[in-house]
Amino acid sequence: MGNKPFTRFRVLQTLIANGKITLGGYRKNKIYGLLNCGSGKRMKTENRVFFTNQQEAIAAGYRPCGNCMPEQYKQWKQTNGTI
C-alpha cells in the first residue's frame, strides 16, 4: 500500500470507495468491525487491518466487535464461549 501515510491513506480510500474493503480490524485483540465504529477510530494506525467481508475476517481468526456489531458478537459469544 505504500510506506508513506498519505500514500497508504489514498490507496485505502480507493479500496473502500470501490467496495473492496468493508471492515476494519484491531490486530492486537483480533477484533473486526464496521469502518465507522467509534472503537475502531481510536486505535493506532499500525494496529489496523482491513477485510473485504466477514468471512475473510473470521478465517483470519478475528471476532466481531461488540460495539458496532452487537448481534454478530452475541452469536459469536454463544458459539465460542466467553472471552
Secondary structure, 3 states (H helix, E strand, C coil): CCCCHHHHHHHHHHHHHCCCCCEEEECCCCEEEECCCHHHHCCCHHHEEEECCHHHHHHCCCEECCCCCHHHHHHHHHHHCCC
